[in-house]
Amino acid sequence: MMDQFGHGATIPCGHGVENSSVPCLIERFQELGSPDSLADESNTDGERTPLKICSVKAGGMTSLAIDSLGALWMWGNCPQPTDEGVFCLVSSSVPLPVWDFHGHTVVKVACGNEHVVAAVSAGETYTGGDLICYAWGNNSHGQLGLGDKDNRARPEVIPTFNQETSWAVYEIACGAFHTAVLTHKKSYDQELESKCWTFGLGENGQLGHGTTNSASLPEPVDGLPQDAFLISLDCGLFHTSVVSSAGDVWSWGMEKGLGLCPDASFTGRDAGDALSPIRIPAPETNGFRFTDAVQVACGAAHTVLVAGNGYKLWAWGRGRSGVLGRGQTADSFVPCLVMWPPLDEDFKKVRGERNSNRDARGEVGQTLEMDQTLSTAMEEIQNLQMKLTIMERYATVLHISIFRKPLDERNLPQSLQDSGVFDIRRELENMMEAADTDELARMEMFYRSMLSSVKDKLTKRKVQEMVKECLRSLSTGRRTY
């Protein structure tokens, strides 16, 4: 069964036209059967088996769901043809079946602002490796991948990913006006190879093709290593991220692939949008490979990574409303650990309830072990938070002493952003190069004063050493000239 809540201005909630700030049951799914009314499943008692939802997706003002029979349902803003066959968006406050896939199994679905992409079985059932990619909706930037910019009211096969192609689709994602697809070679007599394809709006580099050009046909992202097998993919409004089985993460698009929205901008020598994939640094290894990365997910202007086989969460990008989950609302240009598991009272209450249920089932030993594990994790997180606070203060003091201004994540040293290593000589040279005459004069006075203080301190120490040496000589009865 499905619960949903959110802004219902154009009815994506599926339960009426009113907005809802709390979960509301989508009641129509209780009474719905299969789109094929002649093939309703029944149990051994002859009773009708209710539909079960296997997957849900939402984007723009549209919601979608795939049921246990492989049928696709849609509500909110739905692409529909008019009586004249012209494309339009029709608002529906209840889930409607997408009849075009009758007789096939919908396996994956994704949607952008006004377009939908679905991976559907070639036959009646999904047997693996036989998915065909369909797209429909608004195509103003070529985001349907059909080679033109004409809107489609009904699903149409993307030629690059039809049944005859040598590439098998296994992941799809949509940004606001672009689409990304992961494929692997259908032939298993060769080395397993994966490829990321993108199409649609490219003005912020979200296609990763090295330009800001849009594309109406799928094109591979050549900036990714050929030997990397990609396991997860997602799109923000104007950025794209992928993860490899080895734990490498790449992002590209708006604001260096961070996906920060247009009103956020870099200053100085920063390059702005990433037109090709940028490898995201992994703080836990001081390199570029996250341990046991599992999945990546993109919000409008931030990215979240599941790593550690599900035991760790990393987040980066815009931090407004606390979406990065690290206890503050500041933006982060590098991955930061999400505070997981949470330490609040609600989590402790839920854990206590689960523990009591397990005790009732005779799982006392497992409960105690889990309780100890969680307690240890909480202590470790609290310790890390304390260390992080100290390090932030220390970094701020150092930054002020070098650059004469407080540390701000928006203007981290360029050398640190590029390679993860802070090159003090390079940063001072860049600072002097960008400074005007007055700033250089102030810098000269600052460093002259600092040099004078150092010389005074050295002179005092030399005098002290000379005095000590004289006293030692007098105490031993010797004179020094």
C-alpha positions in Angstrom: 0.0 0.0 0.0 1.1 3.6 -0.6 1.3 6.7 1.6 2.3 10.0 0.2 2.4 13.6 1.2 3.6 16.9 -0.2 2.5 19.9 -2.3 -0.7 19.0 -4.2 -1.2 22.1 -6.3 -1.4 20.1 -9.5 -2.4 16.9 -7.7 0.7 14.8 -7.6 -0.4 13.4 -4.3 -3.1 11.3 -5.9 -5.8 11.8 -3.3 -7.4 15.1 -4.2 -6.6 18.7 -4.9 -5.8 19.8 -1.4 -2.2 20.0 -0.1 -1.1 17.5 2.6 1.6 18.0 5.2 1.1 14.5 6.6 0.9 11.1 4.8 -2.4 10.3 3.2 -3.5 6.9 2.0 -3.9 6.7 -1.8 -7.2 4.8 -1.4 -7.6 4.0 -5.1 -4.9 1.5 -4.9 -7.1 -0.5 -2.4 -9.7 -1.0 -5.1 -7.6 -1.3 -8.2 -7.0 -4.5 -10.0 -4.7 -5.3 -12.9 -5.0 -3.1 -15.9 -6.0 -6.3 -17.6 -9.3 -6.9 -16.0 -9.5 -10.4 -17.6 -6.3 -11.6 -15.9 -6.9 -10.7 -12.3 -4.8 -13.0 -10.0 -6.6 -15.0 -7.4 -5.4 -16.9 -4.4 -6.1 -20.6 -3.6 -9.5 -19.7 -2.0 -10.6 -18.0 -5.2 -10.3 -14.5 -3.7 -8.8 -11.7 -5.6 -5.2 -10.8 -4.7 -4.8 -7.1 -4.1 -2.1 -5.2 -6.1 1.2 -4.6 -4.4 3.4 -1.6 -5.2 7.0 -2.6 -6.1 8.5 0.8 -7.0 7.6 4.5 -6.9 9.2 7.6 -8.6 8.4 11.3 -8.5 9.7 14.3 -10.4 8.4 17.7 -11.3 4.7 17.5 -10.7 4.3 13.9 -11.6 4.2 10.6 -9.6 4.6 7.1 -10.9 4.3 3.6 -9.5 5.0 0.1 -10.8 2.8 -2.7 -9.4 3.5 -6.3 -8.7 2.1 -7.3 -12.2 4.6 -4.9 -13.9 2.0 -2.3 -14.8 2.8 1.4 -14.7 0.5 3.9 -13.0 0.7 7.7 -13.3 -0.9 10.7 -11.6 -0.4 14.5 -11.3 0.7 16.1 -14.6 0.2 13.3 -17.1 1.2 13.6 -20.8 -1.9 12.9 -22.9 -3.0 13.5 -26.5 -5.9 15.9 -27.2 -8.7 14.8 -29.5 -6.6 16.2 -32.4 -3.7 14.1 -31.3 -1.7 17.1 -30.0 0.5 16.7 -26.9 -0.7 18.3 -23.6 -0.4 17.8 -19.9 -3.5 16.7 -18.1 -3.8 16.8 -14.3 -5.1 13.7 -12.7 -5.8 13.4 -8.9 -6.0 9.6 -9.0 -3.5 7.0 -10.5 -4.1 6.1 -14.1 -2.7 3.1 -15.9 -0.3 3.6 -18.8 -2.1 1.3 -21.3 0.7 1.5 -23.9 2.7 -1.2 -21.9 -0.2 -3.6 -21.7 1.2 -7.1 -22.2 4.7 -6.1 -21.1 6.5 -5.6 -17.7 7.7 -2.2 -16.7 10.9 -2.7 -14.7 12.3 0.8 -14.3 10.8 4.3 -14.6 12.1 7.9 -14.1 10.7 11.3 -14.7 11.9 14.9 -15.0 10.0 18.1 -15.0 7.6 17.1 -17.8 9.1 14.0 -19.3 9.1 10.3 -18.5 11.5 7.4 -19.4 10.7 3.8 -18.8 12.6 0.5 -19.2 10.1 -2.2 -20.3 10.5 -5.9 -21.1 10.6 -6.9 -24.7 8.3 -9.8 -24.0 5.4 -10.3 -21.6 7.7 -11.0 -18.6 11.1 -9.7 -17.6 13.8 -12.4 -18.0 16.8 -10.1 -17.6 18.8 -8.2 -20.2 15.9 -7.6 -22.6 14.7 -4.1 -21.6 13.6 -1.6 -24.2 13.8 2.1 -23.3 10.7 4.3 -24.0 10.3 8.1 -23.5 7.4 10.5 -23.7 6.3 14.0 -22.6 7.9 17.4 -23.1 10.9 17.3 -25.5 11.8 20.9 -25.8 15.6 20.2 -25.2 15.7 16.7 -26.8 15.4 15.0 -23.4 13.5 12.1 -25.0 16.5 11.0 -27.0 14.5 10.6 -30.2 16.6 12.8 -32.4 14.3 15.8 -32.5 12.6 18.3 -30.2 9.0 17.3 -30.8 6.8 16.5 -27.8 5.4 13.0 -27.5 1.9 12.3 -25.9 2.5 8.6 -25.8 5.6 6.4 -25.1 8.0 5.9 -28.0 11.0 3.6 -28.3 14.4 5.4 -28.0 16.2 3.9 -31.1 19.6 3.7 -29.4 18.1 1.3 -26.8 15.7 -0.8 -28.8 15.7 -4.6 -29.0 18.3 -4.7 -31.8 20.9 -2.6 -30.1 24.0 -4.3 -28.6 23.6 -2.4 -25.3 21.3 -3.6 -22.5 19.7 -0.9 -20.3 19.8 -1.5 -16.5 19.5 2.0 -14.9 17.7 5.2 -15.9 17.5 8.7 -14.4 16.0 12.1 -15.3 17.1 15.6 -14.4 14.8 18.6 -15.0 15.5 18.6 -18.7 18.0 15.8 -19.3 18.1 12.0 -19.2 20.9 9.6 -18.3 21.0 5.8 -18.9 23.4 3.0 -17.8 23.9 0.1 -20.2 26.2 -2.9 -20.5 27.1 -5.1 -23.5 24.6 -7.8 -24.2 27.3 -10.2 -25.4 28.8 -12.1 -22.4 31.6 -13.7 -24.5 33.4 -10.4 -24.1 34.7 -8.6 -21.0 31.8 -7.0 -19.1 31.6 -3.3 -20.1 29.3 -0.6 -18.9 28.6 2.8 -20.4 26.7 5.9 -19.4 24.7 7.8 -22.0 23.1 11.2 -21.6 20.9 13.5 -23.7 18.7 16.6 -23.4 19.7 20.0 -22.0 23.4 20.5 -21.7 23.9 24.2 -21.0 25.3 23.5 -17.5 27.4 20.6 -18.5 25.0 18.1 -17.1 25.5 15.8 -20.1 29.2 15.4 -19.4 30.2 15.6 -23.1 32.8 18.3 -22.5 30.6 21.1 -24.0 27.4 23.1 -23.1 25.6 21.8 -26.2 22.3 20.0 -25.9 21.8 16.6 -27.5 18.6 15.1 -28.9 20.2 11.6 -29.3 21.9 9.6 -26.6 25.7 10.1 -26.5 28.2 8.2 -24.3 30.0 10.1 -21.5 33.6 9.6 -22.8 35.2 11.2 -19.7 34.5 8.0 -17.6 37.1 5.2 -17.5 36.3 2.4 -19.9 37.2 -0.3 -17.2 34.8 1.2 -14.6 31.7 -0.9 -14.2 28.9 1.6 -13.1 26.4 0.3 -10.6 24.3 3.4 -9.7 23.1 6.6 -11.4 21.0 9.6 -10.6 20.3 13.2 -11.8 19.7 16.4 -10.0 18.1 19.4 -11.6 21.2 20.3 -13.5 23.8 17.7 -12.5 24.5 14.0 -12.9 26.3 11.4 -10.6 27.4 7.8 -11.1 29.1 5.2 -8.9 31.3 2.3 -9.9 31.5 -1.1 -8.3 35.0 -0.2 -7.1 33.7 2.7 -5.1 34.6 5.6 -7.5 32.1 8.5 -7.7 31.9 10.9 -10.6 29.7 14.0 -10.9 29.3 16.6 -13.6 27.1 19.6 -14.4 26.2 22.8 -12.6 28.7 24.3 -10.1 31.5 21.7 -10.6 29.1 18.9 -10.6 27.8 19.8 -7.1 24.4 20.8 -8.6 24.1 24.0 -6.7 21.3 26.1 -8.1 21.9 29.2 -10.3 22.0 31.8 -7.5 25.0 30.1 -6.0 28.2 31.1 -7.8 32.0 30.6 -7.4 34.4 33.5 -7.3 38.0 34.1 -8.3 39.6 31.5 -10.5 37.0 28.8 -10.0 35.8 27.3 -13.3 32.1 27.1 -12.5 30.2 24.2 -14.2 31.8 20.9 -14.9 31.5 20.0 -18.5 33.1 16.5 -18.0 33.1 14.1 -15.1 34.9 15.1 -12.0 36.1 12.4 -9.6 34.7 13.0 -6.1 37.3 12.8 -3.3 36.7 10.2 -0.5 37.7 11.7 2.9 37.6 8.3 4.6 40.5 7.0 2.5 42.2 10.4 1.7 41.9 9.3 -2.0 39.1 8.9 -4.5 37.6 5.5 -3.6 34.7 5.1 -1.2 34.6 1.8 0.8 31.8 -0.5 -0.4 29.8 2.2 -2.2 26.3 1.0 -3.0 24.1 3.8 -4.4 24.0 7.5 -5.3 21.0 9.7 -5.2 20.7 13.4 -6.3 18.4 16.1 -5.0 17.8 19.4 -6.7 21.1 20.8 -5.5 22.8 18.1 -3.4 24.0 14.5 -3.6 23.9 11.6 -1.2 26.0 8.4 -1.3 25.3 5.1 0.5 28.6 3.4 1.3 30.0 0.9 3.8 27.5 -1.7 2.4 24.7 0.5 3.8 26.2 1.5 7.1 27.6 4.9 6.0 26.0 7.9 4.4 28.0 10.8 2.7 26.5 14.0 1.4 27.6 17.1 -0.4 26.2 20.1 -2.2 23.8 22.7 -1.0 23.0 22.4 2.7 19.9 24.5 3.1 17.2 23.0 5.3 19.8 20.6 6.6 19.5 18.2 3.6 23.2 17.1 4.1 22.3 15.7 7.5 25.4 16.8 9.3 23.9 19.0 12.0 24.2 22.3 10.1 22.9 24.1 7.0 26.1 25.2 5.4 27.0 24.1 1.9 29.7 21.5 1.5 32.0 21.2 -1.6 33.4 17.9 -0.4 31.6 14.7 0.9 30.8 14.9 4.6 29.5 12.1 6.9 25.8 12.2 7.5 25.0 11.9 11.2 23.9 8.2 11.0 22.5 6.5 13.0 20.7 9.5 14.5 21.1 10.3 18.2 17.8 11.9 19.0 15.1 10.6 21.4 12.8 9.5 18.6 15.4 7.0 17.3 16.0 5.7 20.8 12.3 5.2 21.2 12.0 3.3 17.9 15.0 1.2 18.8 13.5 0.5 22.2 10.2 -0.6 20.7 12.0 -2.9 18.2 14.1 -4.4 21.0 11.0 -5.2 23.0 9.3 -6.8 20.0 12.4 -8.9 19.4 12.6 -9.9 23.1 9.0 -11.1 22.8 10.0 -13.4 20.0 12.9 -14.8 22.0 15.7 -12.8 20.3 17.2 -11.4 23.4 20.8 -12.2 22.5 20.6 -10.5 19.1 18.9 -7.5 20.7 21.6 -7.0 23.3 24.3 -7.3 20.6 22.5 -4.8 18.4 22.1 -2.4 21.3 25.8 -2.6 22.1 26.7 -2.0 18.5 24.4 1.0 18.3 25.7 2.4 21.6 29.3 2.1 20.3 28.4 3.8 17.1 26.7 6.7 18.9 29.8 7.2 21.1 32.0 7.1 18.0 29.8 9.7 16.3 29.8 12.0 19.3 33.6 11.7 19.5 33.9 12.5 15.8 31.6 15.5 16.2 33.8 16.8 19.0 36.9 16.3 16.8 35.2 18.0 13.9 34.4 21.0 15.9 38.0 21.4 17.1 39.3 20.9 13.6 36.9 23.5 12.2 38.1 26.0 14.7 41.7 25.2 14.1 41.2 25.4 10.3 39.5 28.8 10.7 42.4 30.2 12.8 44.9 29.0 10.2 42.9 30.4 7.3 42.6 33.8 9.0 46.4 33.9 9.7 47.2 33.1 6.1 44.5 34.8 4.0 43.3 37.5 6.6 39.7 36.4 6.3 37.5 33.7 7.9 37.2 30.3 6.4 34.2 29.9 4.0 33.5 26.6 2.2 32.6 28.7 -0.9 36.2 29.9 -1.3 38.3 26.9 -0.2 41.9 27.1 -1.5 42.0 26.0 -5.1 44.8 23.6 -4.6 42.8 21.8 -2.0 39.8 21.5 -4.3 41.8 20.3 -7.2 44.0 17.6 -5.5 43.1 17.3 -1.9 46.5 18.8 -0.9 46.9 22.3 0.4 49.8 24.0 -1.4 50.6 27.1 0.7 53.2 28.5 -1.7 50.8 28.3 -4.7 47.9 29.9 -2.7 50.1 32.8 -1.6 51.3 33.4 -5.1 47.6 33.3 -6.4 46.6 35.7 -3.6 49.4 38.2 -4.5 48.6 37.9 -8.2 44.9 38.8 -7.6 45.6 41.6 -5.1 45.5 45.3 -6.1 48.2 47.8 -5.1 46.5 48.8 -1.8 46.1 45.1 -0.8 49.8 44.4 -1.7 50.8 47.4 0.4 48.8 46.1 3.4 50.3 42.6 2.9 53.8 44.1 2.8 53.1 45.9 6.1 51.7 42.8 7.6 54.6 40.6 6.7 57.2 43.3 7.6 55.6 43.5 11.0 55.6 39.7 11.3 59.3 39.5 10.1 60.3 42.3 12.6 58.6 40.4 15.4 60.4 37.2 14.5 63.8 39.1 14.4 63.1 40.7 17.8 62.3 37.3 19.2 65.5 35.8 17.7 67.6 38.6 19.1 66.1 38.3 22.6 66.9 34.5 22.5 70.5 35.1 21.4 71.0 37.6 24.2 69.5 35.2 26.7 71.8 32.4 25.5 74.8 34.8 25.8 73.8 35.7 29.3 73.4 32.0 30.3 76.8 31.2 28.8 78.5 34.0 30.8 76.9 32.8 34.0 78.0 29.3 33.4 81.6 30.5 32.7 81.6 32.6 35.9 80.3 29.7 38.0 83.2 27.5 36.8 85.8 30.1 37.4 86.5 30.7 33.7 86.4 33.9 31.8 85.3 34.3 28.2 86.3 37.2 26.0 
